[in-house]
Amino acid sequence: MAKKDASHDEALDQANAADPVLPSPPNDLIVLQQGFARPVTNADDETFLLYSLSRPEDDRAGLGFVNASSDTLRVTVALRHADGHPEIAVESIDEEEQMQIMSARYKSRSRGKGGASSARSRKARTSSKDQTPSLAEVGQVVVAIRQNTTSLRSTVGDTGSVVWRSSLSLASLMLRQLLSPSCETSASAPPLLQSHSFQIARILELGAGTGVLPLLLLAHPDIAAPNVGTTWIATDQAAMMPLLRRNLDAHHLSQTKEANASTSCNQSSGVRLGSAELDWLEAQQAWESGVESRRQRFRSAVLSDFVGRSTCHVDKEAQAVEDDAWPDLILASDCIYNPSLFAALLATIDLFCAPNRTLALIVCELRSAETVQLWLSNWLARGSSEDRGPNTNGKWCICSLEKEMLGHMMGKGNAAWVAWRTR
C-alpha cells in the first residue's frame, strides 16, 4: 500500500513539475484548459501517469463487453443521479420488448417535431387516456441494441459485434454534459464537448460497431431537435455494416442518399446520422500512396454526408478553398486493442484529419500498459524529428485529458487524448 501511495505521489509530482502552456485546438468543439489537460511528448511518461493517476478500479472484471449471452439488449442511461439506481443499466430483452422500446422512441421523437404530429402529441399529453411520458421526460434515455454474440465467440478478431462498456460510459458522460454542461465534471473543469459547437459539428466515428454511441446520444429529443445541425457518420469494416445499419434503421435515424435526394426539405439543417464502410487497411494504402487524388477519392466515398452541412470550423474562408467535406471531429472509442492495426488506424486518422482544422478524440479503456505505450510511441513517431516544434509531435499535437474532464465514471480506468494535425 505504501508503495502504491509513493507511486501515486511520484506521478503527481511529475505531472506538476512542468506546466507547459497548452496549445489551442483549431476548433472550439473541445476546449483545453490549464490543469485539465497536458501535452503528450513521451510515451513512457504518459503511460506512467495514466496508470498512476487513472488506474482501473481493482474490482473491474472482464475484457469490457457488457453482455455476451443475449443478442438484443435494452440500454438505459439515467440523466440524473439517483441513489440506489445505476447510471447505466443493460438488460436482455425479447423481440416484443424491443418493439415497445422502438414505439416509445418514435413517440418521443415525434413530440420534438413541428407540425400536426407535434400538435397531436401535445393534445395526447393532456388527455386522460394517454399519460405515458416520453423517455426523456422521465429522466432517462433508453435504446434497444442488437449485437452478435455468436460472431464474438466464433470469429477471430471480431470485437465490434457487441456493446462495450467504454462506449456506454462515454455516451453517458456526453449526454449529461450536452444537456447540463456542469453536471458531470468538477465545477471548474470544462465539459468534454462544447454544446453550442456540437449542435453544428461534423463527427466521423471510427470502429462504430453496433452504433450504440450515436444511438444513445440522438435518442434525446433535445440533442436531436429540428434546429440542431449535427452530422454523424458511423463507420466500420464491411463485415460489421449489416449489424450497424440494422440498428440505425430500427431507430429511424439513418438516412440513405436516395431518401435525401427524394425529399424537398432543407438538408442543411436537422440532425443527420449516416453510416459508411471504412476499412483501415484500405485507408492506410490510400494515405501511404502519397497520391492526393487517390486520397481524395477515398475520403469522398466516406464523407459525402458532410457536403453542404454545417460545421463548427472557425475559418470559413479556408473551408471553401479545398474539400467541403472535412470532419470537425474524428472519434474512436476503445479501438486501441490490436497492435497489428495501430499503423492502419493512425494512417486512417491522418487521412481524414484536415491540418489545423479537424480534432481527433481517442478514448480507450486502460488494460495492458504495454499496449498503451506502444500506441503512444507509434502516434508520437508520426512525422520526422525535424518537423517537431514546441507543443507539437511531428505532424501531430497530442494532449491527454485529466480525469476531472472525464467525470466520475470514466475518470478511473480510461484514457482520452485530443489531437490534431499541424501540417
C-alpha positions in Angstrom: 0.0 0.0 0.0 2.8 2.4 0.9 4.5 1.6 -2.5 1.2 2.3 -4.3 0.9 5.7 -2.5 4.5 6.6 -3.2 4.0 5.8 -6.9 0.9 8.0 -6.9 2.7 10.9 -5.2 5.6 10.5 -7.7 3.1 10.7 -10.6 1.6 13.8 -9.1 5.0 15.4 -8.7 5.8 14.5 -12.3 2.6 15.9 -13.6 3.0 19.2 -11.7 6.8 19.6 -12.2 6.5 21.1 -15.6 3.5 23.2 -16.5 3.8 23.8 -20.3 1.4 26.1 -22.0 -1.4 24.2 -23.6 -1.8 24.6 -27.3 -5.2 25.9 -28.6 -7.2 23.4 -30.6 -8.1 24.5 -34.1 -11.9 24.5 -33.4 -13.9 25.1 -30.2 -15.7 21.8 -30.1 -13.2 20.8 -27.3 -11.7 23.4 -25.0 -8.4 22.7 -23.3 -7.8 24.5 -20.0 -4.6 24.6 -17.9 -4.7 21.9 -15.2 -7.3 19.8 -17.0 -5.1 18.6 -19.9 -1.4 18.0 -20.5 0.7 17.9 -23.7 2.0 14.4 -24.6 5.6 14.3 -25.6 6.9 11.0 -24.3 5.1 7.6 -24.4 6.8 6.2 -21.3 5.9 9.3 -19.2 2.3 9.4 -20.4 1.8 5.7 -19.7 3.2 6.0 -16.2 1.0 9.0 -15.5 -2.1 7.2 -16.8 -1.6 4.0 -14.8 -0.7 6.0 -11.7 -3.4 8.7 -11.7 -6.2 7.0 -13.6 -5.5 3.3 -12.9 -8.6 1.0 -13.2 -10.5 0.0 -10.1 -9.4 -3.2 -8.5 -12.8 -4.8 -8.9 -13.2 -4.2 -12.6 -13.6 -7.5 -14.4 -13.7 -8.8 -17.9 -12.5 -7.5 -21.2 -15.1 -4.8 -21.4 -18.2 -6.1 -23.3 -21.3 -5.8 -21.2 -23.3 -8.9 -22.2 -22.1 -12.0 -24.1 -25.2 -14.1 -23.9 -28.0 -12.1 -25.5 -28.3 -10.7 -29.0 -30.9 -8.0 -28.0 -30.2 -5.6 -25.2 -32.1 -2.7 -23.5 -29.6 0.0 -22.6 -30.8 2.6 -20.1 -28.8 5.8 -19.2 -30.1 7.8 -16.3 -29.8 11.5 -16.9 -29.8 12.4 -13.2 -28.1 10.8 -10.2 -30.4 8.7 -8.1 -29.4 6.9 -5.0 -29.7 3.2 -5.3 -30.2 3.2 -9.1 -27.4 2.5 -11.6 -26.5 5.3 -14.1 -26.2 2.7 -16.9 -28.3 -0.5 -16.9 -28.1 -3.2 -19.5 -30.8 -6.0 -19.7 -31.5 -8.8 -22.1 -34.9 -8.4 -23.9 -37.0 -10.3 -26.4 -38.5 -9.1 -29.7 -41.7 -7.8 -28.1 -39.9 -5.7 -25.6 -37.7 -4.4 -28.4 -40.7 -3.3 -30.4 -42.1 -1.5 -27.3 -38.9 0.5 -26.9 -39.0 1.4 -30.6 -42.5 2.6 -30.2 -41.7 4.7 -27.2 -38.6 6.1 -29.0 -40.7 7.1 -32.0 -43.3 8.9 -29.8 -40.5 10.7 -28.0 -39.0 11.9 -31.3 -42.4 12.9 -32.7 -43.0 15.2 -29.7 -40.0 17.2 -30.6 -41.0 17.8 -34.2 -43.2 20.6 -35.6 -46.4 20.4 -37.5 -49.5 18.4 -37.0 -47.8 15.4 -35.3 -46.4 17.8 -32.6 -49.9 19.2 -32.1 -51.4 15.8 -31.7 -48.7 14.8 -29.3 -49.4 17.9 -27.1 -53.1 17.1 -27.2 -52.4 13.5 -26.3 -50.3 14.5 -23.3 -53.2 16.4 -21.9 -55.6 13.6 -22.4 -56.5 11.3 -19.5 -56.3 8.4 -21.9 -52.6 8.8 -22.6 -50.5 9.7 -19.6 -47.3 7.9 -20.8 -44.4 10.3 -20.6 -41.6 10.2 -23.2 -38.3 8.5 -22.2 -36.6 11.9 -21.9 -39.4 13.3 -19.7 -38.8 10.6 -17.1 -35.1 11.5 -16.9 -33.6 8.6 -18.8 -32.6 7.6 -22.3 -33.4 4.0 -23.5 -32.4 2.2 -26.7 -32.7 -1.3 -27.9 -29.5 -2.6 -29.4 -28.9 -5.7 -31.4 -25.5 -7.4 -31.1 -24.0 -10.7 -32.4 -22.6 -12.8 -29.6 -22.1 -15.8 -31.9 -19.7 -13.7 -34.1 -17.8 -12.6 -30.9 -17.3 -16.2 -29.9 -16.6 -17.8 -33.3 -14.8 -15.1 -35.4 -11.2 -14.4 -34.5 -10.6 -10.7 -34.1 -14.3 -9.8 -34.1 -14.8 -7.3 -31.3 -17.2 -4.8 -32.8 -20.2 -7.0 -32.9 -21.1 -6.5 -29.2 -21.7 -3.5 -26.9 -18.7 -2.4 -24.9 -18.8 -0.6 -21.5 -16.5 2.2 -22.7 -19.0 3.3 -25.3 -21.8 3.3 -22.7 -19.7 5.3 -20.2 -18.7 7.8 -23.0 -22.3 8.2 -24.1 -23.5 8.8 -20.5 -20.9 11.5 -20.0 -21.7 13.2 -23.3 -25.4 13.0 -22.7 -25.2 14.5 -19.2 -22.8 17.3 -20.3 -24.6 18.3 -23.5 -27.9 18.6 -21.6 -26.4 20.2 -18.5 -22.7 21.1 -19.1 -21.7 21.4 -15.4 -23.5 18.3 -14.1 -20.8 15.7 -14.5 -17.3 17.2 -14.1 -15.9 19.3 -11.3 -17.2 22.8 -11.0 -14.1 24.3 -12.7 -13.5 21.7 -15.3 -14.7 22.3 -18.9 -17.2 19.8 -20.4 -15.7 17.3 -22.8 -17.7 18.8 -25.7 -19.0 22.3 -26.1 -22.8 22.1 -26.6 -23.1 25.0 -29.0 -20.4 23.6 -31.2 -21.7 20.1 -31.1 -25.0 21.3 -32.5 -23.3 22.2 -35.8 -20.5 19.7 -35.8 -19.5 17.0 -38.3 -18.4 13.9 -36.5 -16.7 10.9 -38.1 -16.8 7.8 -35.8 -14.2 5.0 -36.4 -15.0 1.5 -35.3 -18.6 2.3 -34.5 -19.6 -1.4 -34.1 -23.2 -1.7 -33.1 -23.7 2.1 -33.3 -24.7 2.3 -29.6 -22.8 5.6 -29.0 -24.7 7.8 -31.5 -28.0 6.0 -30.9 -27.9 6.8 -27.2 -26.9 10.5 -27.9 -29.5 11.1 -30.5 -32.2 9.3 -28.5 -32.8 12.5 -26.6 -35.1 14.9 -28.4 -33.2 18.0 -27.2 -29.9 16.7 -28.8 -31.8 15.6 -32.0 -34.0 18.7 -32.2 -35.0 20.0 -35.6 -32.9 23.2 -35.2 -29.7 21.1 -34.5 -27.4 20.5 -37.4 -25.1 17.8 -36.1 -23.9 15.3 -38.8 -22.6 12.0 -37.5 -21.1 9.3 -39.8 -20.7 5.9 -38.1 -18.1 3.7 -39.9 -16.8 0.2 -39.6 -15.4 -2.5 -41.8 -17.7 -4.4 -44.3 -18.5 -7.4 -42.1 -19.9 -5.0 -39.5 -22.1 -2.9 -41.7 -25.3 -5.1 -41.7 -25.5 -5.1 -37.9 -24.7 -1.3 -37.7 -27.2 -0.4 -40.4 -29.9 -2.6 -38.9 -29.5 -0.8 -35.5 -29.6 2.6 -37.2 -32.6 1.7 -39.3 -34.5 0.3 -36.4 -34.3 3.6 -34.6 -35.4 5.6 -37.7 -32.2 7.6 -37.6 -30.3 6.5 -40.6 -30.7 8.3 -43.9 -29.9 7.0 -47.3 -28.7 9.1 -50.2 -31.8 8.1 -52.1 -34.1 9.4 -49.3 -32.1 12.6 -49.1 -32.4 13.1 -52.9 -36.2 12.5 -52.9 -37.2 14.8 -50.1 -37.8 18.5 -50.6 -36.8 19.5 -47.0 -33.7 21.6 -46.3 -30.9 19.0 -46.0 -28.5 21.6 -44.5 -30.5 21.5 -41.2 -31.6 18.9 -38.8 -29.6 16.0 -37.3 -28.3 13.5 -39.8 -26.9 10.1 -38.8 -25.4 8.1 -41.6 -23.1 5.1 -42.0 -20.3 4.2 -44.3 -17.9 1.3 -44.8 -14.4 2.1 -43.8 -11.6 -0.4 -43.8 -8.5 1.0 -42.0 -6.1 -1.2 -44.1 -7.6 0.3 -47.3 -7.4 3.8 -45.9 -3.7 3.1 -45.0 -3.0 2.2 -48.6 -4.6 5.4 -49.8 -2.7 7.5 -47.3 0.7 5.9 -47.9 0.3 6.1 -51.7 1.1 9.8 -51.4 -1.2 10.4 -54.3 -3.6 13.2 -53.3 -6.2 12.4 -56.0 -6.4 8.8 -54.6 -6.7 10.1 -51.1 -9.4 12.5 -52.1 -11.5 9.8 -53.9 -11.3 7.6 -50.8 -12.3 10.4 -48.5 -15.2 11.5 -50.7 -16.7 8.0 -50.7 -16.9 8.1 -46.9 -17.6 11.7 -46.2 -20.3 12.5 -48.7 -22.9 13.1 -46.0 -20.8 16.1 -44.8 -21.1 18.0 -48.0 -23.2 21.2 -47.6 -23.7 20.5 -43.9 -23.0 22.9 -41.0 -19.5 22.9 -39.4 -18.0 24.3 -36.2 -14.8 25.1 -38.0 -14.0 28.8 -37.4 -12.1 29.6 -40.6 -14.9 29.8 -43.0 -12.7 31.1 -45.9 -10.3 28.2 -45.5 -13.3 25.8 -45.5 -14.3 26.9 -49.0 -10.8 26.6 -50.5 -10.5 22.8 -50.8 -12.7 20.0 -49.7 -16.0 21.0 -48.2 -16.5 17.6 -46.5 -13.8 17.5 -43.8 -15.0 16.3 -40.4 -14.7 18.6 -37.3 -14.1 15.6 -35.1 -12.8 12.1 -35.5 -14.0 9.9 -32.6 -12.7 6.5 -31.8 -13.9 4.7 -28.7 -12.0 1.7 -27.4 -10.3 1.0 -30.8 -6.8 0.5 -29.3 -6.6 -3.2 -28.6 -4.7 -4.8 -31.5 -1.2 -3.6 -32.0 -1.1 -5.0 -35.5 -3.7 -2.4 -36.6 -2.1 0.6 -35.0 -0.3 1.7 -38.2 -3.6 1.3 -40.2 -5.6 3.2 -37.6 -3.1 6.1 -37.4 -3.0 6.3 -41.2 -6.8 6.4 -41.3 -6.8 9.3 -38.8 -4.1 11.0 -40.8 -6.2 10.6 -44.0 -9.4 12.2 -42.6 -7.8 14.9 -40.5 -7.5 18.3 -42.2 -4.4 20.1 -40.8 -5.3 22.7 -38.2 -9.0 22.0 -38.6 -10.0 18.5 -37.6 -9.8 17.3 -34.0 -9.3 13.6 -33.1 -10.7 12.3 -29.8 -9.3 8.9 -28.9 -10.8 7.2 -25.9 -9.8 3.8 -24.6 -10.1 1.6 -21.5 -6.8 1.0 -19.8 -5.9 -2.6 -20.0 -2.4 -3.5 -20.9 0.2 -0.8 -20.2 2.4 -2.2 -22.9 -0.3 -1.8 -25.5 -1.0 1.8 -24.5 2.8 2.6 -24.5 3.1 1.1 -28.0 0.1 3.0 -29.3 1.5 6.3 -28.0 5.0 5.5 -29.3 3.6 4.9 -32.8 1.5 8.1 -32.6 4.3 10.3 -31.5 6.5 8.9 -34.2 4.3 10.2 -37.0 6.5 12.7 -38.9 10.2 13.2 -38.7 12.2 14.7 -35.9 12.9 17.9 -37.7 9.2 18.6 -38.0 8.9 18.9 -34.2 8.5 22.2 -32.5 7.1 23.3 -29.1 3.8 21.7 -28.3 3.9 19.5 -31.5 5.0 16.0 -32.1 5.9 15.7 -35.7 2.8 16.3 -37.7 0.6 16.0 -34.6 -0.2 17.9 -31.4 -1.4 15.5 -28.8 -2.9 16.3 -25.4 -4.1 14.0 -22.7 -7.3 14.9 -20.8 -7.1 14.8 -17.0 -9.6 12.6 -15.1 -11.5 15.6 -13.9 -12.7 16.2 -17.5 -13.9 12.6 -17.9 -16.4 12.6 -15.0 -16.6 10.1 -12.2 -17.4 7.0 -14.3 -14.6 7.5 -16.9 -12.1 9.2 -14.7 -10.7 5.9 -13.5 -9.5 3.2 -15.8 -9.8 5.2 -19.0 -7.6 7.5 -21.2 -8.7 10.2 -23.6 -6.5 12.1 -26.0 -7.3 15.1 -28.1 -5.1 15.7 -31.1 -4.8 17.5 -34.4 -2.5 17.6 -37.3 -0.3 20.6 -37.5 0.8 20.1 -41.1 
